[in-house]
Amino acid sequence: MGDDPKPAVKKKTRKKRAVPGETKRERFVRMADARTNQVLDKIRILGGIANPRYYEYSQADIDAIFESIEEELESARSKFFPSAKEESAFQFQLEKRLKNRSAKAED
């Protein structure tokens, strides 16, 4: 009798995509704030694996991670300009990135 599971907690729902009466500029500012803050939070989280007491990594690992971030950032930046070309989203994989870097270095 006393072992009843806790009732499910309702998750917060995301804000509506469209806010009645919202201008395109207002929507852009709202979305830019939210998405930029999400990105900044993820970057801070990434910094959490920098502690060599808990993780082992090489300079090549660090370079591969930040080169990928910089490339994706440049791709996102280019989409704000009319001549931007669509690029497919890519998924970062450290080992794959390191192999590509070493292959380029051998050329």
Secondary structure, 3 states (H helix, E strand, C coil): CCCCCCCCCCCCCCCCCCCCCCCHHHHHHHHHHHHHHHHHHHHHHHHHHHCCCCCCCCHHHHHHHHHHHHHHHHHHHHCCCCCCCCCCCCCCCHHHHHHHHHHHHHC
